[in-house]
Amino acid sequence: MADSSNINRSNALFVCSKINGAARPTDEKVLSNHEAISVRSRGTSRSARKVLSSSDLKWADIVLVMEHRHKQRISDDFPGETKYKRIHVLDNQVSC
């Protein structure tokens, strides 16, 4: 068995509106069992259980959003943090 202490972990941030539906925790659980990936889920809505912050974006190596509107909102709300950060749109068909 490989020594997991030598693995460089990547930080994956899932972003949706509220992170209250079943889809986001499922996405997070799939990757959270991977020893090389740390995962967080955040919401863009002020009523989200965990609201997206500047520190979340700075933490993330990869940002995965469910819809194009989430990418636009993040870019508008956090222009400095997203200037050089790639945001991937998953085009999820499940409302979040």
N, C-alpha and C positions, 0 to 999 in steps of 0.2 A: 504494500500500500504506500502511495506517495505521501511525502511530508507536506501537509497543506499549509504549513507556516511559510513556505517558500513561494507560494502562489501569489502573483500580483492580482489583486481583486479589482474588478471594474465596478463602477457605481451606476446602476440603471434607475432612472426616475420615470415612473409612469404618471401621466397627467391626464385628468379628465375634468369634468365640471365639479362633481361633488364627492366622488369616490364612495358613494353610498350603495351602489348596486352590486350585484354579484359578480359582474364581469371583471372589475379591477382587482379585487382580492384574488381571483382565480389567476389572472395574468401574473400577479406578484408571486403567488405560491409556486407557480411553475418554475420561475427563475430563482426563487429564494433557496431552493434545495441545491443549487449549483454552487460548488465551493469557490468558484472564481468570480462570483457576482454578488454584490450587495444590492438590495432593492428597497426602494421607497415608493409610496403612492401618495400623490397630493392632488388637491382640487383647485380649480381656478375661481370657483364661486366663494363668496365671503361666508356662505353657510356650509361649506364643506367641513367634514370632521377634521381634516388636516389641510389647512390652506397653504398653497404654494408660497414659498418665500425666496428671497434672494439667496439665502444660505443653501437652500435645496438645489438651486441651479448651479451654484458654485461647487457643490458637492458632486454633482452628476458628471459622469463621463459621457453618458448617452441619455438623451431625453426622448421618450416615446409618448406621443400624444394620440388620442383616439380620433380626433377630427381636425380638419384644417382650421376651424374656428378657434380651437385650443392653441394651436401654433401661433395664430395671429394675436390672440389675447396675450400670450406669454411675451411675444416680441414687443407688443405695445406697452405692456406693464413693466417689463424688465429689459429695456434696450441695451443697457451696459452689460448685463450678464449674458445676453444672448447674441451679442455682436459677433463673436467668433465661435459660437456653439451651434452644432448641428442638431436640429430638431426633426425627428422622424415621425411622419404621420402614418398611423396604422390603418386608417380608414375603417375603423371598427363599425360593424353593423349593429352592435348592441348599444342602445342609448345609455349614456352615462351621466 
